[in-house]
């Protein structure tokens, strides 16, 4: 056979364990701005309410959010929030200031003052993750209410 030969490792490398510190690492990528800016970021007036709600999700206060009507079906067959967050490989963290550049909102046909919101979530290791929160915001000019419809991998 041409092109193959028996090779025996020299004695100085036999039994060596590779040093992980010397292994090449992929470059760390941490996006702080979206590659394509959203046309309709979440309005300033809704941000504190949504930020507090995400803080509570990060803290695991699912039952409290369910009692307040922010999320539904906690622990049940329609649980699209807690079950997806618990199954994810990284832990949710509070939103950084740049999160709103990634957000989007649009009116829905449920009536005036009802909007669909999409917001990527941040995690401890990844930063901006592929977890996405979707919610309905009900804004009647006197009060604002958020109802989370899903947290899922987009």
Buried (B, 14 or more C-beta within 10 A) or exposed (E): EEEEEEEEEEEEEEEEEEEEEEEEEEEEEEEEEBEEEBEEBBBEEBBEBBBBBBBBBBEBBBEEBBEBEBBBEBEEEEBBBBBBBEEBEBEBBBBEEBBBEBBBBEEEEEEEEBBBBBBBBBBEEBBBBEBBBBBBBBBEEEEBBBBBBBBBEE
